[in-house]
Amino acid sequence: MKNYPLLFIANVIILCSCNSSFKKSETATDLSDPILAHIDSSFAPGQNFFYYANNNWFKQNPIPVSEKSNGIFRTVQDTVNESILKICTSALKDTQAIKGSNKQKIGDFYFSGLDTLSIENAGYSALKDQFMDIDAVKNTNDLIAAVCKLQALEVSPMFGFGIYQDEKNSAQYAIYISQCNLGLPDRDYYFKSDTRSNKIRTEYLNHIKLMLELIMLDNKTASLYGEKIMKLETTIAKACSKMEDLRDPYKNYNKMSIKDLNKITPSIEWKKTMNDLGLPNADTIIVGQPAFFIALETSLKKINLEDWKIYLKWTLLNSYADYLNKKIENEHFNFYSTILEGIKEHKSRLKIIIESTDASLGELIGQVYVEEYLPKGTKEKLLEIGNNVRDVYADHIKALDWMSDKTKEKALSKLNKINMKVGYPDKWKDMGSLVINRESYSENAMNVSRWRYNYMINKYGKPVDRNEWSMTPQTYNAYYSPTNNEIIVPGCNIIVPGFEGEMPDDALLYGIIGGSTFGHEITHGFDDQGSLYDENGNLKDWWTKEDREKFVAKTKLIVQQFNNYSILDSMYVNGENTQGENIADLGGVIMGYEAFKKTKQGQSKESVFGFTPDQRYYLSYAYAWMVNRTDASLAKQIMSDEHAPAEFRINGPLSNIDNFYKTFDIKKEDKMYREENLRVRIW
């Protein structure tokens, strides 16, 4: 999960001329084709295909001061927001909406976010009851009880908690606990000694102090508390596993009885804690990182109670800052958006609340979106492309020269059983119990968190619902679930940018929907993590020992390849952490291409605006990841994201594909050229 949006609508088409050997036809005029329009022929394809395919758009469309990036993602988000705005405005104006109805909830949440006068008058009052509960803490039992109350607000201090499918028995739900989230994006921010990291830590400490002053602490007390919070978070961060270590599902699956868990954390009465979390019948817990909890036990004994209470208040304030008054919201924006992402200015209040309403009530908005904005026949078209890609995948598995017949048989069975859930769910979540009003934006946000928490808790002890969706149909994204062996492709992914009201050619359909979406997500079922789960979604070894060793050797090559990609001031991509996405990108573009070659256009030699079908396919794949980010946002991505920067999601996989070399006449002297023995070939 956590992939970038994949398909987009371009609002502006910019015409250009291309002077390279891959230029448009001399007879083509008045072009409105985005593939051609975005090309910057000052880059040779083999020098940097990402910029060759996209840089003309970047030059014409600088990053807005209110954004961390620009390109495909930003453009399509604006388009989606236009639909959401209409849905919210319609709900807002419906004075006859029945209390408790979807329209009432959408309209009232939207209103409460725009009612800045009420938000200013409320200040941070929505947090005061929780602050009082924390102030009342007298001992460790009280402290853990306070942590449990915050978990119900989707605030996770001290440790993470959730109800998810049991990875070794995917037919049932299990309780998971893990290392907690931190105030900084990743544990390495607390320890790296480079200039950028040192500056961010200084800014973070100052941010904490300023935020505490905004809830009426004097400067001296705020400074003292800030130092305590920073020290405590650093202690917690030291016990956290690194991102790459979290990639091993076996290492992070440790099922324990409550009795055994009590042995490593005797300061926490886990039976009482489970009861406080709403799970009185809990008997076993899957512990993600036992070493973290052993360290937590030490911290509970060494760190005094008052410091823990300060830390709990901070995590609550930090989690809900965007729903509080302007000064608090602005300071939160200054650190997390300006300093960490390079965003210079706030979005308009209208844009903020459109996105906030969708994030909170997307399930309700999605029902209207499907009915009024999604093209008819979306499910059918998506399934057609997806099944074509799956058929190609089967051919590739059968032809592998490094995998035994025994493992191939199981791989094909898993591939065949991948459930493709596309478009929108057949059954929507019941949000009838959620209470929304016009009086308090922050209370509405808390009510949404409580509803989501209760929805999660109520799963425990029930059969797994394999029809459930974790994305809304208006979300430009897609994901693969290893425990369900399924891919989810929301309906809005049917839209191809620049082709409003018409069907694009197959090169675009298969470069974007086939390669970047279906091919990518199916490959996640066979990447370094997904390949550890069987056809039923269970964490179970289905490989022969020899085949697994060959596979790991191949994945090591892609790790080495991406470790060598540098950006900014000698920051390097973390090849280990990004390998799953890099494997999926490589598999996706190959499978999309092979599926395209089975179409009429793919089998022809007819050029479109001077580009052969193969050239057009690879250009469309580059279009699917056309995004430019601020330097600060790139630095954050390198340190805390499992996806490589967009440039390497194009240049990385393409530089491993022999046909790409042939298609664009890539030479040995070109920067993207890789020796044949170094080209990664997996699926």
N, C-alpha and C positions, 0 to 999 in steps of 0.2 A: 504494500500500500504506500501511502504518502507519495504517488507519481504526480508529475505535473499535468495540468490540463493538456489535452491532446489535439483538439480540433477547434477551429476558430472561424470568426467572420471578420473580414477586413472591412473597415468603414471607408477607407480611402485607398484607391488604387493609383499608384504612381507609374507613369509610363517612362520607359527608358530605352536606350539603344545599347546593344552589347557589341563590343569590338573584339571579343575573343574568338577562338575557333568554333565556339559553340554559340554563335550569334543567331538572332532571329532571321527569318526569311526576308529577303529584300522586298518581297511583295506584300508582306504583312503590314497593315497600317491600322491606326486607331485601336490599338490593343488594350484590353482590360484584363489581361491574364496575370494573376499575381505571381506565378512562377517566374515569368519573364521580367515583370516589373521590379522584383526585389533583387535581381542579380547586380552585383558590382564587379564588372569585368576588369577592374584594376587588380583583382585577385585572380590568380590562376586556380582552376579546380584542385590541382594537386598541391598547391601551396597551403590553402586553408579553405576547404569546401564550405564550411559554416559561413564564413564571410563572403565567399564567392556567391553563394546562394541567397544571402540575406542582407548584406551590408547596405545595399541601396535603400532599403526600408529603414534601417537604423539611422542612416545619415539624414533622412527626411523626417524622422520621428524621434527626437531626443527624449530621454526619460523625463516625464513630468516631475515637477518639484514635489508633488504629493504622492509619488510612487517610488518603490524600490527597483522597479523594472519596467520595461516597455517591450512591446512586441505582440506576439500572438495572444499571450495570456491576458494582457491588459485590455486589448481590443475586444476580445470575446467577453471578458467580464463586464465591460461597459454595455455590451449588447444584451447579455443576460440580465443585467441590472435594469435595463429599460423595461423588460417584461415583468420583472419583480416589482418595479415601481408602479406599473399599471395595476398589478394584483393588489398591492398594498393600498394604493389610492382608492381603488374600487371598494375595498373592505372598509377603509376609513370613512367613506362617504355614505356607506349603507347604514342609515339610522334605524332600519328595521331589523338589523341582524339579531338573531336570537341569542341571548346570553348563553355562553358555553359552546356556541357554534364556531366552526373554523373561521368564518368571516369576522366574527366578533373578536376572536383572539388575535388574528392578524392585524386588524384595524387598531385595536387597543394597544398592542405592543408597539406598533409603528408610531402611533400618537405619543405614547409615553416617552419614546426615544427622541422625538422632535420637541417635546415640551421642556425646553431648556430652563425656563423659569422655575418649574417645579423641581427639576434636577438640582439647580443652584440652591434653592431653599432647603432641599433635603440634605445637602452636603454629603457627609459620610454616615448619616444617621442609620442607614440600613445595616451597618456593621456593628452598631453599638450593642445589640443583644448578644452577638457572638463575642464581642470584646468583654462583656460582663461575665459570660460563661468562662472565658479564659482567665479573667481576673480571680474567679472563685476557685481556681485549681489549688488544692492544698497538698497533693501528693502525686506520686507517679500514676496511680490508678486514675485519679482525676485527669491527669495530663493525657493519658491514652484515650479516655472518654471524650475529651475535648477534640482530640485528633479525629475520632470517629464522627463527631458532629460535623467537622469540616469536610470529611470525605463525602458526606451527603450533599454538600454544596459543590462537589467536584473540585475541591481543594485538597491536595495530597501532600501535606507536610509529613515529615518523618519517614513514611513508607508509602509505596503505591499499593493500590488495592483494586480488584475487579473480578467480575464473574465472566469467564470465557469458556469456550469448549476445552475439554480435557484433551491435550494434544496426543495422548496415548490411547484415548477412548473418545473419539470425536462425537459419539452419539449422546454424550452427556456433558453437562456443564460442571465446571470446577471453580473453586476459589483460588485466586492467585494473589500473592503479595510479592512486592519487588522493591528495588531501590526507588527512592522518591525522585520527583522532579526538582530541579534546582532553580535558583533565581537567574543564573546565567545559563545560556543555551546548552552547555555541555560541561562535564567535569574538568576538561582540560583548560577551560578558561581560568580556573582558579590557580593553575600551576605553571602554565607556560610563561617563559621569561622574556619573550620577544617584546619589542616596543609596543606593538599593537595590543597585545594581551595585557601588558602592564597598564596601558592607558585605559583600557576597558575596565579593569578592576578598580582603578582610581575613580573613574566616572560612576561605576556601579555603587561604590561606597558613598559617594556624594549624593547619588540619586536616592539611596535609602534614607539618608539624613534629611534630605529635602521633603521626601514623602512623609516622614514622621512628623516633621514640623507642620505639615499641612493638616495633620489630625491633632493639632493643638499642643504638641510637645515643644518645650522651649529648646533653644539652639543647643545648649549644653547637654540636656538629656537626650536629644535626638542624636547628637554626635556619639555619646556614650553607647546608646542602644544600637546605632549603626555599626560600631566596632564589634559589638557582641554578636550581632546577626551575621556579619561577614566572617567572623571567627568560627561560628557554629556551622555555617554553610560550608566553609572550607573543610571542616572536620568531616562533615557528611560526604562532601565531594571526594575526599581521599578514599572513602570506603566504597565508592561507586565503581562499577566496572566500566571500562572504556567501550566506546561504541562498537568496535570490531569484536569485542568479547561477547557482546550481547547477540551476535549473529548465530551462535551455536545453540540450537534448541535443546540438545541433550544436556549441555552444561547448565542451561538455565531452566531445567525441569527437575525439580527436587520435591517429590511428594512426601509430605510428613504428616504424622498424626499430630493432633494438638499437644499431646503429651510430649512428643519428641521436640516439637517447636518450643515448648516451654523450657526444655533443657538448655537450648542455646540462647534463649532470651527470658531468663527467669523473672526479670523486672516487668514483663508484660504477661498478664493473665489472659491467654488467648481465648479461652472459653467465654470469659466476660466480654472480651473485645469483639468476638464474633457476634455475640448477642447485641452489643451496642451498635454494630454495623448492620443489624437486621437479619442475622443468620443464626438463630438460636440452636438449630439442629446441625450445625457444622461439625464435622469430625476430622476431616483431613484438609490440608492446605498445600497447594503447590507453591513452593518458595523459589523465586527466581534466582536470587543470589544469596545463598546462606552466609557467605563471608560478610556481606553488608549487614545482615542482622546480628551477627556476632559483634561487629564493630558498633552497631547501634546500642547493643547491651552495654558495652563499655562507656559509650557516650552518655547513656541514661544515668550511669553511676557517677561519672566525672563532671558533667555539666550541670550547674545548679538549676533548680526549678524555675527561678525567675527568668533566666536566660531563655529557657525553652518557651516560656509564656510570651516573651517578646518576639521570638521567632514565629510562633503560631499567629500572632496578630499581624506580623509582617506578611506572611504568606497569604493570609486572607485579604489584606489590603491590596497586595500586589495582584491578586487574582481578579478582583472586582473593580480595579481602578478605572477601567473604561466606562463604567456605569455610574460613576460618581461625579462630583462637581468639576467645573472647568479647570481649576488649578491642579487638582489631582490628575485629571485626565491628561492635561498638557505635560505635566512632569513625567508621567508614565510614557507618553508619546516621545518625549525628548530622549529618554534613554533607549527604549526598546525599538523605536522607529528611526530616530535621527542618528543616534550614536551607533547602534548595532546594524542598521540597514541603510543608512545614508539618505533617508527621506527628509527633505527639507521643510515641508509644510504639511499641515493637516489636509485631508480631503474635506470637501464640503460636508456639512452636517447631514445633508440629505443622502449623500453616498454612504456615509458611515452607517446610518440607520437602515438603509436598504439592505446592506450586507449583514448587519446585525440581526435584522428581522429574519432574513433567510437562514442565517446560521442557527438561530434559535427555533424557528418554526418552519424549517425547510420541508418537513414532511407534509405540512398543511398547504404550504405554497405550491409544493410539487403537484398536488392533486389538480390544482387550477392550471398549472403550467402544462401538464399533459393534455388536459382537455382543450385548452385554448391556444397554445403556442407550439406544441410539438407536431411536426409534420406527420400526417397519416401514413401508415405503412412503415414507420420507423423500425419497429421490432423485426419485421420481415426482412428488411434490407440489411440490418445489422447481422442477423442470423445467417443470411446468405453469404456475406463476406467472411464471417467468423468460421462457418463450416468449411468454406473453401480453403481458408488458412489451415484449419485443423487437418484436412485431407492431405495437404502438402506436408504438414508436420509428420504425419504417419509415413509418408513416402521417405522422408529424410531419416526417420528412426530405422526403418527397414534397411536402408542403404548404408548405415554407419559401419565403418570398417574397424572401429575400436571397441564395439560393444558385442557381447556374446548373445546368442539367440535366446538364452534363458532370460537375461535381463531385458532384452528387446520385447519379449512377450509381455512382461509386466509393465514396461514403459508404454506400450501400445494400449494395454488395458486401462492404464491411468489416463492416457490421452483421450481415449474413447469415452471415459466416464466424466470428463470435465464438464460441469454443468454451466452452460452459457446463459447467464441471466442478463437480458438486454432490455433497454428502453425504460421500463418502470416496473415496480412490483405489481403483482396481481392483487395483493392485499396490503392495505396501508396500516401503519401502526395506529392504535387507538389512543389518542391524546385527550380523551374526554375528561379525565380527572385533572388536567392541567388548568390552573386558575390564572387568568390574565386580566388586568384592569388598566385603566388610563392614569391611575394615581401615581405609580412609582415605577420608573424604568429599572432601577436596581432590584426592587422586589420582584419584578417580572423575571429578570435574569436569574435570580435565585430560585424562583418557582420552576423555571425551565430546568435548572440543574437538579433540583429535587425530583422532578418528574423523571428525568433521564436516569438518575440514580435508582429510583424505585423500580423503573422499568428493568434495569439491569438486575437488581436484587431479586425480583420476582421470577427470574429465569431459573434460579437455583432449585434443583430437585425436579425440574420439568424436562420433558424430551427436547432435544435441540430442534429448533425451528430452522430447517435448511432453506426455507423460502424467504427468510428475512433479508432485507437490504440494509447496508450500512452507508449508502450514498443516496442522495436525492436525484431525480431525473434531470434537474437543472444544474447538476454539478459537472463541470468539464474535467473529468478525471475518469479513472478506471482502476480496478484492483483485482488481484488474485488472492483468494483465501485458501491457504494450504490445508486447513482443518476441514473445509467443506469441499475441497478440490473443485472450485468454481471460479469463474471470472464474472465480474460485474461491469457492464458497460452502460452507463446512463444514456438516456435517449438523446440528449442534446449533442452527443458525440457524432450524430448523423450529419451535422452541419459542417460543410466544408467551406473554408473562408474564401471570399471573393466570388462565390457562385450562388448568390442569393436568387432564389426563384428558378434555378436551373440545375440540372444534374452535371457534375463535372465528369471529365473523362476518367477511365479506369485507372490510369497512372496515378492520379491524385487520390482516388478512393482507396487504392491498395497501398500507396505510400503512406497515407495518413491513417485511415481506418484499419487497413489490413496490417501494415507493418508496425506503426507506432502504438496501435491499440491492441488488436487481437493477437498479433504475433508476439508482441512484448508481454502481454499478460499470460498467454499460454506458456511462454518460455519460463515465466516465474515458477511454474509448476515443476520445472526441471533445472532451476538454478542451484546455487550452492546450498540454499536453505530448503526451497520447495522440493528438491529431489530427495529429501530425507523423509517425506511423507508419502504414504501409499495411496492407492486409488480411492480409498475410503476416507482419506484425510487423517490417518493415524500416523504418529511419529514412529516409524517402523522400517527397519532396513530391508529393502526389497532388491538390493543389488548383490551381485557376486562380489567377492573381495577384490578380484582382479579388475573388474569393471569400475568399481568405485575408485581404485587407485589411479586408473587411467583418467577418469573424469577429474579427480582432484589435481592431477598433473596439468591438465588443460586449464582449469580455473586459475591455477597459480600463474600461468602465462598472462592471463588478462589482468590479474592483480599487478604483475610486474609492469605491464604496458601502461596502466593508468597511474601507477606510482611515479612515472617519469613525466607526467604532464604538470607543468608549473603554471602559475597564474599570479598576477600582481607582483609583490616583492618577494619572489621565490617561495611562495606558498605552493605546496604540492597536493594533488588529489590523493586522498586516502584510498588506495586501490583495494585494500582488504575490506574496508567498510562499504565501498560502493560496488563491490563485485557482483552482487545480486542484480542490481539495476544494469550494470554493464553487460552481464551475460544476457539479460532480457532484451536489451537494445540490440545486441548482435544477432540473437536468434530472431527477434522481431523483424528487423529489416531484411534478413535473408528469406524468412518465410513469406513475408509480404510480397517480395519480389517473385518468388516461385509461384505464388498464387496468381499474381498479376500476369505472369507468362502464360497462364492457361486461358486468359481472356482473349477476345478478338483483337483488341488493341495491342496486347502484349505479344501476340503472335505475328503482328503485322510489322512492316518497316516504315509505315507512314509517319512523317514528322508532324509535330504541332508547333507552329511558330519557329521552325528550324531545329527543333529538338527531337531526337529519336525517342521512341517509347521508353527505352531503358534510361536515357538521360533524364527524361521527364519524371520517371519514377523516383530516382535518387534525389532530384531537386525537390520533389514533393515531400520526401522524407525529411529533408533539411528544413523545409517550410514548417513541418509539424513541431519543430523545436526552435522556432525563431524567437529568441528572447535575449534582451540585453539588460544587464543588471548593474546597479551601482557597485563601486569597489567594495564598500562596506558590506553590502549584501553578499557579494561573492566570497568575501573572507568568512562571513558567518556560515555560508553554505559549505565551504571547505571543512570547517571545524565541526559542524553539527548536523549535516544532512547526508543521507545515504545515497543521494543522487549526485553524480558529477555535474559540473557546470555544463550548460547547454552546448557550448562549443565542442566539448569532448564527447558529448552524447551523439554528435554527428561525425566528427573527424575520427573518433576512436573506433567505432564499429566499422565504418566504411573503409578504413585503412587495412582491415583484415579480409576484405572481400575481393577475390580475384576479378570477378566480373566488373566491379566498380573501376578497377585499374584499366580494364579493356575499354569500358564505356567512355571514360574521360581521358584516355591516353596518358595515364599517370606514368611518369618516367622515374628512373632511379635517382635522379638529382632532385626530385620534388620532395618537399618537406614531409608530406604525408606518406611517402613511400616506406614500406617496411619489407625487409627481406622475407622471401617466401617461408623460410624455416621459422620465422618469428610471428607469422600471421596466425592468429588464434582461430581454431576451428573446433567448435564443440558440437552443436546440434545441426 
